[in-house]
Amino acid sequence: MTRLTDDELLTTGQAAALLNMQSSTLRNWKYLDVKDDGHRGPKATKVGRLVRYRLSDIEAWIAEQNS
């Protein structure tokens, strides 16, 4: 497996695989967060029309879950 840098942008599928969950779960969390300003999942970044997840944001979200 290739080592990821902290600022590497991951697709929804890659982020879901890293978190061992379904891509649809991340998509639902992102949709619901936009609707009610929640914090269900890691912060998503828009690149044009594409949704990407920074590895550092995923790691920060995981750390928040353990607090």
MOPAC internal coordinates of N, CA, C and O (Angstrom, degrees):
PM7 1SCF
backbone

  N    0.0000 0     0.00 0     0.00 0    0    0    0
  C    1.4575 1     0.00 0     0.00 0    1    0    0
  C    1.5320 1   109.11 1     0.00 0    2    1    0
  O    1.2310 1   120.36 1   -39.60 1    3    2    1
  N    1.3016 1   116.91 1   140.40 1    3    2    1
  C    1.4500 1   123.19 1   179.49 1    5    3    2
  C    1.5243 1   110.02 1   -76.55 1    6    5    3
  O    1.2310 1   120.40 1   -42.31 1    7    6    5
  N    1.3161 1   116.83 1   137.69 1    7    6    5
  C    1.4628 1   121.94 1   177.21 1    9    7    6
  C    1.5124 1   108.67 1   -73.88 1   10    9    7
  O    1.2310 1   120.65 1   -48.16 1   11   10    9
  N    1.3350 1   116.35 1   131.84 1   11   10    9
  C    1.4482 1   121.80 1  -179.45 1   13   11   10
  C    1.5231 1   110.21 1   -94.23 1   14   13   11
  O    1.2310 1   120.52 1   -37.08 1   15   14   13
  N    1.3382 1   116.62 1   142.92 1   15   14   13
  C    1.4546 1   120.28 1   173.37 1   17   15   14
  C    1.5230 1   108.35 1   -86.33 1   18   17   15
  O    1.2310 1   120.28 1   -21.43 1   19   18   17
  N    1.3357 1   117.07 1   158.57 1   19   18   17
  C    1.4634 1   121.17 1  -176.86 1   21   19   18
  C    1.5260 1   113.00 1   -60.15 1   22   21   19
  O    1.2310 1   119.85 1   147.70 1   23   22   21
  N    1.3184 1   117.89 1   -32.30 1   23   22   21
  C    1.4591 1   120.46 1  -177.18 1   25   23   22
  C    1.5184 1   113.19 1   -95.82 1   26   25   23
  O    1.2310 1   120.40 1  -172.68 1   27   26   25
  N    1.3164 1   116.84 1     7.32 1   27   26   25
  C    1.4581 1   119.25 1   179.48 1   29   27   26
  C    1.5298 1   109.64 1   -65.87 1   30   29   27
  O    1.2310 1   120.97 1   -42.11 1   31   30   29
  N    1.3209 1   115.74 1   137.89 1   31   30   29
  C    1.4579 1   121.27 1   178.80 1   33   31   30
  C    1.5204 1   109.46 1   -93.42 1   34   33   31
  O    1.2310 1   120.92 1   -53.38 1   35   34   33
  N    1.3165 1   115.85 1   126.62 1   35   34   33
  C    1.4569 1   122.08 1  -178.99 1   37   35   34
  C    1.5204 1   109.72 1  -107.52 1   38   37   35
  O    1.2310 1   120.60 1   -33.84 1   39   38   37
  N    1.3135 1   116.45 1   146.16 1   39   38   37
  C    1.4631 1   120.38 1   172.95 1   41   39   38
  C    1.5244 1   108.20 1   -71.59 1   42   41   39
  O    1.2310 1   120.70 1   -10.83 1   43   42   41
  N    1.3133 1   116.27 1   169.17 1   43   42   41
  C    1.4567 1   120.60 1   177.06 1   45   43   42
  C    1.5253 1   110.16 1   -59.52 1   46   45   43
  O    1.2310 1   120.20 1   138.53 1   47   46   45
  N    1.3141 1   117.23 1   -41.47 1   47   46   45
  C    1.4571 1   121.25 1   179.12 1   49   47   46
  C    1.5174 1   112.52 1   -63.53 1   50   49   47
  O    1.2310 1   120.32 1   137.47 1   51   50   49
  N    1.3251 1   117.00 1   -42.53 1   51   50   49
  C    1.4632 1   120.92 1   178.72 1   53   51   50
  C    1.5255 1   111.36 1   -65.96 1   54   53   51
  O    1.2310 1   120.83 1   136.94 1   55   54   53
  N    1.3404 1   116.01 1   -43.06 1   55   54   53
  C    1.4705 1   120.09 1   179.11 1   57   55   54
  C    1.5218 1   110.52 1   -63.81 1   58   57   55
  O    1.2310 1   120.50 1   137.85 1   59   58   57
  N    1.3293 1   116.65 1   -42.15 1   59   58   57
  C    1.4657 1   120.83 1   179.19 1   61   59   58
  C    1.5265 1   110.37 1   -63.19 1   62   61   59
  O    1.2310 1   120.09 1   137.76 1   63   62   61
  N    1.3158 1   117.42 1   -42.24 1   63   62   61
  C    1.4656 1   120.76 1   178.86 1   65   63   62
  C    1.5278 1   110.63 1   -63.22 1   66   65   63
  O    1.2310 1   120.46 1   139.21 1   67   66   65
  N    1.3263 1   116.73 1   -40.79 1   67   66   65
  C    1.4585 1   121.41 1   178.00 1   69   67   66
  C    1.5302 1   111.39 1   -61.75 1   70   69   67
  O    1.2310 1   120.86 1   143.58 1   71   70   69
  N    1.3384 1   115.96 1   -36.42 1   71   70   69
  C    1.4664 1   121.57 1  -179.82 1   73   71   70
  C    1.5211 1   112.60 1   -90.10 1   74   73   71
  O    1.2310 1   120.69 1   178.05 1   75   74   73
  N    1.3256 1   116.28 1    -1.95 1   75   74   73
  C    1.4658 1   122.00 1  -179.65 1   77   75   74
  C    1.5316 1   111.52 1    58.48 1   78   77   75
  O    1.2310 1   121.46 1  -129.50 1   79   78   77
  N    1.3280 1   114.82 1    50.50 1   79   78   77
  C    1.4683 1   120.93 1   178.16 1   81   79   78
  C    1.5169 1   109.40 1  -142.52 1   82   81   79
  O    1.2310 1   121.01 1    -7.88 1   83   82   81
  N    1.2951 1   115.68 1   172.12 1   83   82   81
  C    1.4621 1   121.87 1   179.73 1   85   83   82
  C    1.5328 1   110.75 1   -76.06 1   86   85   83
  O    1.2310 1   120.30 1   -35.55 1   87   86   85
  N    1.3151 1   117.04 1   144.45 1   87   86   85
  C    1.4622 1   122.02 1   175.66 1   89   87   86
  C    1.5204 1   110.87 1   -59.00 1   90   89   87
  O    1.2310 1   120.59 1   143.86 1   91   90   89
  N    1.3172 1   116.48 1   -36.14 1   91   90   89
  C    1.4651 1   120.58 1  -178.59 1   93   91   90
  C    1.5223 1   111.61 1   -62.86 1   94   93   91
  O    1.2310 1   120.02 1   148.96 1   95   94   93
  N    1.3353 1   117.57 1   -31.04 1   95   94   93
  C    1.4603 1   120.45 1   177.65 1   97   95   94
  C    1.5252 1   110.55 1   -64.72 1   98   97   95
  O    1.2310 1   120.29 1   134.14 1   99   98   97
  N    1.3277 1   117.05 1   -45.86 1   99   98   97
  C    1.4677 1   120.23 1   177.60 1  101   99   98
  C    1.5193 1   111.23 1   -62.93 1  102  101   99
  O    1.2310 1   120.18 1   138.97 1  103  102  101
  N    1.3236 1   117.27 1   -41.03 1  103  102  101
  C    1.4689 1   120.16 1   178.55 1  105  103  102
  C    1.5272 1   110.65 1   -63.21 1  106  105  103
  O    1.2310 1   120.15 1   137.63 1  107  106  105
  N    1.3316 1   117.32 1   -42.37 1  107  106  105
  C    1.4701 1   120.54 1   178.76 1  109  107  106
  C    1.5196 1   110.91 1   -64.24 1  110  109  107
  O    1.2310 1   119.96 1   135.15 1  111  110  109
  N    1.3281 1   117.68 1   -44.85 1  111  110  109
  C    1.4555 1   120.56 1   179.14 1  113  111  110
  C    1.5229 1   110.82 1   -60.01 1  114  113  111
  O    1.2310 1   119.99 1   136.86 1  115  114  113
  N    1.3328 1   117.62 1   -43.14 1  115  114  113
  C    1.4591 1   120.58 1   179.49 1  117  115  114
  C    1.5210 1   110.47 1   -62.62 1  118  117  115
  O    1.2310 1   119.98 1   135.43 1  119  118  117
  N    1.3095 1   117.65 1   -44.57 1  119  118  117
  C    1.4599 1   122.05 1   178.63 1  121  119  118
  C    1.5303 1   110.37 1   -60.05 1  122  121  119
  O    1.2310 1   120.08 1   132.11 1  123  122  121
  N    1.3274 1   117.46 1   -47.89 1  123  122  121
  C    1.4614 1   121.02 1  -178.08 1  125  123  122
  C    1.5277 1   111.64 1   -67.95 1  126  125  123
  O    1.2310 1   119.74 1   144.96 1  127  126  125
  N    1.3224 1   118.10 1   -35.04 1  127  126  125
  C    1.4658 1   120.76 1   177.22 1  129  127  126
  C    1.5190 1   111.30 1   -63.65 1  130  129  127
  O    1.2310 1   119.98 1   140.27 1  131  130  129
  N    1.3167 1   117.64 1   -39.73 1  131  130  129
  C    1.4631 1   121.35 1   178.21 1  133  131  130
  C    1.5282 1   109.80 1   -64.76 1  134  133  131
  O    1.2310 1   120.44 1   141.54 1  135  134  133
  N    1.3252 1   116.77 1   -38.46 1  135  134  133
  C    1.4631 1   121.06 1  -177.78 1  137  135  134
  C    1.5252 1   113.09 1   -70.11 1  138  137  135
  O    1.2310 1   119.54 1   140.97 1  139  138  137
  N    1.3475 1   118.48 1   -39.03 1  139  138  137
  C    1.4667 1   120.10 1  -174.18 1  141  139  138
  C    1.5233 1   114.22 1  -127.86 1  142  141  139
  O    1.2310 1   120.11 1  -163.71 1  143  142  141
  N    1.3319 1   117.40 1    16.29 1  143  142  141
  C    1.4609 1   122.81 1   178.48 1  145  143  142
  C    1.5262 1   111.90 1    54.93 1  146  145  143
  O    1.2310 1   121.10 1  -140.43 1  147  146  145
  N    1.3320 1   115.50 1    39.57 1  147  146  145
  C    1.4623 1   121.01 1   179.75 1  149  147  146
  C    1.5122 1   111.75 1   -84.59 1  150  149  147
  O    1.2310 1   121.36 1     3.49 1  151  150  149
  N    1.3210 1   115.01 1  -176.51 1  151  150  149
  C    1.4667 1   121.26 1   179.83 1  153  151  150
  C    1.5192 1   109.26 1  -137.21 1  154  153  151
  O    1.2310 1   121.09 1  -124.06 1  155  154  153
  N    1.3240 1   115.52 1    55.94 1  155  154  153
  C    1.4653 1   120.40 1  -175.88 1  157  155  154
  C    1.5128 1   113.16 1   -74.39 1  158  157  155
  O    1.2310 1   120.36 1   143.10 1  159  158  157
  N    1.3028 1   116.92 1   -36.90 1  159  158  157
  C    1.4583 1   120.36 1  -175.00 1  161  159  158
  C    1.5121 1   111.15 1  -134.16 1  162  161  159
  O    1.2310 1   120.61 1     3.86 1  163  162  161
  N    1.3330 1   116.44 1  -176.14 1  163  162  161
  C    1.4662 1   119.66 1   178.48 1  165  163  162
  C    1.5213 1   111.01 1   -65.54 1  166  165  163
  O    1.2310 1   121.23 1   -27.80 1  167  166  165
  N    1.3111 1   115.26 1   152.20 1  167  166  165
  C    1.4583 1   121.66 1  -179.47 1  169  167  166
  C    1.5235 1   109.75 1   -61.55 1  170  169  167
  O    1.2310 1   120.97 1   -49.42 1  171  170  169
  N    1.3094 1   115.75 1   130.58 1  171  170  169
  C    1.4662 1   121.91 1   176.96 1  173  171  170
  C    1.5302 1   108.78 1   -98.39 1  174  173  171
  O    1.2310 1   120.77 1   -32.10 1  175  174  173
  N    1.3113 1   116.14 1   147.90 1  175  174  173
  C    1.4591 1   122.85 1   179.18 1  177  175  174
  C    1.5183 1   108.53 1  -119.43 1  178  177  175
  O    1.2310 1   120.61 1   -45.74 1  179  178  177
  N    1.3306 1   116.44 1   134.26 1  179  178  177
  C    1.4573 1   120.44 1   176.53 1  181  179  178
  C    1.5215 1   109.18 1   -92.85 1  182  181  179
  O    1.2310 1   121.06 1   -49.18 1  183  182  181
  N    1.3224 1   115.57 1   130.82 1  183  182  181
  C    1.4631 1   122.59 1   174.08 1  185  183  182
  C    1.5193 1   104.88 1  -121.48 1  186  185  183
  O    1.2310 1   121.49 1   -84.46 1  187  186  185
  N    1.3261 1   114.75 1    95.54 1  187  186  185
  C    1.4691 1   118.47 1  -170.89 1  189  187  186
  C    1.5152 1   108.12 1    65.20 1  190  189  187
  O    1.2310 1   120.58 1    57.90 1  191  190  189
  N    1.3217 1   116.49 1  -122.10 1  191  190  189
  C    1.4627 1   121.23 1   177.95 1  193  191  190
  C    1.5207 1   112.58 1   -92.98 1  194  193  191
  O    1.2310 1   120.58 1   174.95 1  195  194  193
  N    1.3175 1   116.49 1    -5.05 1  195  194  193
  C    1.4577 1   121.06 1  -174.86 1  197  195  194
  C    1.5229 1   111.77 1   -89.77 1  198  197  195
  O    1.2310 1   120.62 1   -35.34 1  199  198  197
  N    1.3081 1   116.42 1   144.66 1  199  198  197
  C    1.4594 1   122.43 1   175.15 1  201  199  198
  C    1.5239 1   107.65 1  -101.64 1  202  201  199
  O    1.2310 1   120.95 1   -51.06 1  203  202  201
  N    1.3247 1   115.79 1   128.94 1  203  202  201
  C    1.4533 1   121.29 1   179.17 1  205  203  202
  C    1.5203 1   109.17 1  -133.31 1  206  205  203
  O    1.2310 1   121.20 1   -21.09 1  207  206  205
  N    1.3288 1   115.31 1   158.91 1  207  206  205
  C    1.4622 1   122.77 1   179.42 1  209  207  206
  C    1.5191 1   108.38 1  -124.96 1  210  209  207
  O    1.2310 1   120.46 1   -53.38 1  211  210  209
  N    1.3305 1   116.72 1   126.62 1  211  210  209
  C    1.4710 1   120.69 1   175.39 1  213  211  210
  C    1.5181 1   108.49 1   -78.60 1  214  213  211
  O    1.2310 1   120.62 1   -40.89 1  215  214  213
  N    1.3175 1   116.43 1   139.11 1  215  214  213
  C    1.4557 1   121.12 1   178.19 1  217  215  214
  C    1.5260 1   110.40 1   -57.68 1  218  217  215
  O    1.2310 1   120.20 1   140.40 1  219  218  217
  N    1.3266 1   117.22 1   -39.60 1  219  218  217
  C    1.4683 1   120.63 1   179.89 1  221  219  218
  C    1.5273 1   111.37 1   -63.45 1  222  221  219
  O    1.2310 1   119.69 1   144.67 1  223  222  221
  N    1.3449 1   118.19 1   -35.33 1  223  222  221
  C    1.4668 1   121.44 1   177.43 1  225  223  222
  C    1.5258 1   110.92 1   -69.55 1  226  225  223
  O    1.2310 1   120.47 1   143.00 1  227  226  225
  N    1.3210 1   116.71 1   -37.00 1  227  226  225
  C    1.4626 1   120.40 1   177.47 1  229  227  226
  C    1.5249 1   109.69 1   -65.37 1  230  229  227
  O    1.2310 1   120.24 1   134.90 1  231  230  229
  N    1.3281 1   117.15 1   -45.10 1  231  230  229
  C    1.4556 1   121.21 1   179.46 1  233  231  230
  C    1.5277 1   111.38 1   -63.68 1  234  233  231
  O    1.2310 1   120.05 1   140.68 1  235  234  233
  N    1.3375 1   117.51 1   -39.32 1  235  234  233
  C    1.4696 1   121.36 1   177.91 1  237  235  234
  C    1.5261 1   110.65 1   -64.86 1  238  237  235
  O    1.2310 1   120.33 1   139.28 1  239  238  237
  N    1.3114 1   116.97 1   -40.72 1  239  238  237
  C    1.4595 1   120.96 1   178.99 1  241  239  238
  C    1.5321 1   110.70 1   -64.46 1  242  241  239
  O    1.2310 1   120.53 1   138.14 1  243  242  241
  N    1.3190 1   116.58 1   -41.86 1  243  242  241
  C    1.4694 1   120.49 1   177.72 1  245  243  242
  C    1.5326 1   109.74 1   -61.19 1  246  245  243
  O    1.2310 1   120.18 1   137.21 1  247  246  245
  N    1.3373 1   117.26 1   -42.79 1  247  246  245
  C    1.4640 1   121.22 1   179.73 1  249  247  246
  C    1.5276 1   110.80 1   -62.02 1  250  249  247
  O    1.2310 1   120.18 1   141.49 1  251  250  249
  N    1.3469 1   117.26 1   -38.51 1  251  250  249
  C    1.4647 1   121.35 1   178.23 1  253  251  250
  C    1.5325 1   111.07 1   -63.50 1  254  253  251
  O    1.2310 1   120.63 1   145.23 1  255  254  253
  N    1.3169 1   116.39 1   -34.77 1  255  254  253
  C    1.4599 1   120.35 1  -178.74 1  257  255  254
  C    1.5238 1   111.74 1   -68.37 1  258  257  255
  O    1.2310 1   120.62 1   153.68 1  259  258  257
  N    1.3211 1   116.41 1   -26.32 1  259  258  257
  C    1.4610 1   121.21 1  -178.39 1  261  259  258
  C    1.5150 1   112.49 1   -90.64 1  262  261  259
  O    1.2310 1   119.79 1  -179.78 1  263  262  261
  N    1.3448 1   118.01 1     0.22 1  263  262  261
  C    1.4661 1   121.41 1  -178.99 1  265  263  262
  C    1.5081 1   111.70 1   -84.55 1  266  265  263
  O    1.2310 1   120.10 1   180.00 1  267  266  265

